[in-house]
Amino acid sequence: MLDAILCPEWEYRYYSFDSQWGDNEEMASMRNGCGDDWFLLFDGAGAAIKGFAHELAQGSTLPEHIQSQVPGSFSSFLNEPAFSMQHATFCYWRGVNEHSWSKVIGGPEDDGASEMLALLFSGPSGYIAWAESYYECAVSAEATAAIFSHKPLTDSIILALNPEAELATVYAEAAEIGYPVMV
């Protein structure tokens, strides 16, 4: 939601989320514009993520191992053309009844996962530091904390993050993302 507010142009966003990717499927993605990306699919089987760190990919045999190691219950993930499974340096999955993530074995030792996934665990302050550098703008700590707390979206939160935001467009994005809005 933060990226949708800070960067109205979808094609330039770093992070995206689609709560209606498919029947009972939600999809999160990261694209850095330099060739690195990850795709995370949530569905009835659980969650699976595939990432590609282009500078670490040379000689990687991971794509050959994904189809044989990820359980068939993740077929929607495994067969999604948009995820470009032939370009992967890391892949993890977690079934709905599993308590930990499993990793596809056979990729490079340094697969880029730690760096590419770090922001997901950094909290509001980590996101603010990253966003101010990436989007080259000031980012409201209060509004960012509200989004991280999953508080319903309001005009004031949107405008605190992006004073030039078109409110109707942001609310439409919130509907696609599945983010709660104040009614």
Summary of the structure (lengths in Angstrom):
residues: 183
radius of gyration: 17.2
end to end distance: 17.2
largest distance: 52.1
contacts: 517
relative contact order: 0.16
helix: 42%
strand: 21%
